[in-house]
Amino acid sequence: MDRTEIASHRGGAFLWPENSMLAFRKALAWPAEQIEFDVHASAEGEPVVIHDATLDRTTDGAGPVVALSWGELQQLRVKGTGGECLPHLSEVAALVGPTAQRLRLEVKADPEKRPYPGLVARCGRLLDGMGLRPRTIMMSFERPSVAEAASLGGFEQVVWLVNGPTLQGTATQDLVRQCQELGASEVGVHVKGASDALRDALRGAGLRLSVWGANHADTICRALTLGVDVLATDDPPLAVELRREVKPLR
C-alpha cells in the first residue's frame, strides 16, 4: 500500500446527513477512495442503508428498521435532507459504481445484536448483479457475518470490526489468529486502539489494519502517521487535506 486510503464515514457525517444520498453525492466530489455506509434489513430482508437498528434518530419514523417492509420504509424521510427517502443498497451502489471510489459496506445486526439471516448473501447477490462485488469492502462486528462474507468470497476485502473491550481483552497474537480463522483480510479498530504493535503484527500475518473515529486533526494525523491501510472519517475534506502533509512513520 502506497498511502492510507480515506473512507467517507457514513458519507461524511460531520458535514452532511449521515447515510443519505445527499451525503454520498457530496462525498464523491472529494478525492477519497471509499464511501462507507451501513446496512440493516427490512422486514422482508431488503438491504436498507441506515446506521442504527432503529429509525428514531435519523428519520421521521420510529421503532426497529426490521419491523417495517421496504414499502413502508420508503414512506419515511431522512432528517436534514429536504425530504429524501432512506436509501436502498442498490441506489448507493448505482451512485458509486460509475466513479473511481469503492463501497465500504458494514452489515449491521438487529436491535438484539443478532445477525440478520441472509443479509450478507443478499447484499452479495445484489452487488454481483451490478458487477460491484470485487469493488466492495464487506465489514461487520458480528463474527458470523464476517465468516459468511469470507465464505462467499469475491469481495475486495473482508473486515472484522473489533470493539474496544474485545481489543483490550485479547492478546495481539490471538486477535491475529481469530481474524485468520474468520477468513477476514483486515481488522478494523477505533483509532484510539490502533498502535505500531498491532499494525506490525497484522502486517506480519499478511493482514490489513483500518480505523474509524479519525474525525479531527489530531486523530486523523495519528492514523496517517501510523500508516494504517484505511481511515474512515466523518470529515473527508479535512482528511484529504491532511494526507497531503503527513508522512507515515513506519
N, C-alpha and C positions, 0 to 999 in steps of 0.2 A: 504494500500500500504506500503510495507516494505522499498522501496527506490525509488528514482527518476529514471524513465526509460530514456534511451538515444535513440533518433531517429537520424539516419544519414540523415541530411537535404540535399535533392536533391542528396543523395548518398555520401555526404561529399564534398561540393562544393569548399572548400579551397584547397583540395588535388587532386581531380580528376575532369574531365569534368562533369559538373552537369547533372543530369537526364540521364546519359548514362549507358549502360550495363556494361561498364568498371568500372564506379564508383560503381555500385551496387555490382559487383563481389568483388571489393576491400573492400567495407564497410562490407560485410558479413564475412570477415575474423576477424573482431573485435567483442568483446563481448557486443555489443549494443543489444537492444531489438527490435528495429523497423527500417525499411527502409522507409524514407519519400520521396515522389515524387509527381509530378503534372500531371494532365491530361487535355488536350484540345480535341476538336472534329475535325475530318477531315470533308471534305465536305459531306460525306455520314454518318457521325456520329461515325466513329471508334474512340476509346479512344487512343489518341496519348500522349506519355509521353514527356512533354516539359513544361517549366515554363512559358515562355512568350506567349502571344497571337499571336505574330509574330515570324517569323523564323530567322530574320536577325542576332540577337546577338549570338546565339549558334549553328547555322548550316550554310552550304554554300548556303542556299536558301534565299528567301526574300518574304515579304508580310505576310498576315494572314495565320495561320495554316488552318483555316476553309475554305480557298479559294481553297485548293488542295485536291484531292482524296487521299485515303490511298496509292494507287498505285503510285501516283506522289510523295507523301511524302517519300516513300521508296527509291526513287532515290537520296535523299539528304543525306548528311553526317554530323555527329555531330563533331564540331570543337574539335581538340585535342585528338581524339580517334584513329587516324590512319586509319580512313575510316569506322567506324561503322555507321549503319543506325539509324534513330530515332526509339526508342523502341515503341512497342505496349504494352498496358496494359497486354495482355496475356503473353508476353515474360518476363516481370518483375515478374508477378505472378508465372510463371513456375520456375523462378530462386529462388525466395524467398520461395516458397511453401515447398520444402523438408527440409528447415532449421528450426531452433528454433525461428527465427525472424518473425515479423509480418509486414503487409503492412500498411503504414500510407499514405493514398491517399487523396490528395487535388484536388477537382473538381474545375476547374477554370471557368472564364467567357470569352466571346468573346471580340474582341477589343473595343466594345462599352459598356463593362461591363454588358452584358446581359447573363443570364444563357443559356447554350446550351440545346435546347429542347431534352429531352430523354436521356441525357448523364448519369445522375445518375442511372437511371434504367438499361441502357445498361451495365454500369460497374457492377451493382449488378448481372445481369444475367451471365455475363462472370465469375465473381468470384464464383457464385453458381455452374457453370459447372466444376470448379476446386476444389470445396469444401473449398473455402477460405473466404467466406463472414464472418464467425464468427471470423476470424483472421485478419480482416481488420478494421482499424480505418478510417472512412469516414469524410472528413473535407471540409469546404467551408467558404469563406467570404460572399457568396451570400445566403441570408436568404431563398429564395425559394428552393435552392439546399439542404440546411440543413434540411428544413422541409420535402422535398421529401425523403431524406435518412432516416429520422426518421420514416416517414410513411411506407416506405418499410420494415424497421425492419431487424433484423438479424445480423447487424454489431456489432463488439465488442464495439465500441463507435461511437457516432456521435458528431462531434466537430463544434461548431460555432466559427470561427475565427473573432476576433474583432480588427479593425484597431484603430490607436491612437486617431483620432478625435472622433470616436464613444465612445471609452472607457473614454476619458476625458469629454465628454459631457453627459454622462449617469450616474446617481446615481447608486451606487452599488446594491441597492435593486431592481432597475428597470432592471439592467443588468441580475440579477438572474431570475427575472420574465420573461424577454424576452427569455432567454435561455430555461426556462421550457416550455414556450408557443411554441417554435420551436420544442420541443421534443428532444433537444440536451442533452447529458450527460456530456459535457465538454466544457469549454470556453478556447480558445487559444488566448494569447496576446503576444505582443513583450515583451521581458524580462524586458525592462525599465518600462513597465506599470504594472508589477506584484508587489504585495505587500502582507504583512501579512493580511491586512483587506480584500482584495479581496479573497485571499485563504480561509480565515476563513468563509467568507460569502458564498462562493460556497460550501465548505465542509459542512457547517451547513444545506444547502439545498440538500445534497446528490450528489453534482456535483463535477467535477474534474477541475483542473487548469493545463494548459500546456503553455509553452512559446516557441517562436522561437527567433532567434537573439542572442542566447548564444554561441558566436563563439570564444571568447578569455577567458583567465583565469579569469579575473575579473567578467565577466557576467556569465560564467559557474558556478563559485563559488557562485555567488549571487543566481542563480536558485537552486543550490543544498542546500544552506543554508536555503532558503525559503521552501524547501521540496516540490516543485511542483511535479505533477504526472509525467509529461514528459517534457524533454527539447530537442528541436530539434537544432542540431548544425552542422555547416559546418566543424567542426574538431572533428570527433568522437574519434580518438585516444586520444586527449587531454582530452576530457570529461570523457572517461573511466578511464584515469589515475587519474584525479582529484576526481572522485567519490570515489576512494579508500581512499582518505584523508579527505574529507569534510563531516562533520556530520551536519545534518539538525537541525535547531533551531526552534522547533515547539511543 
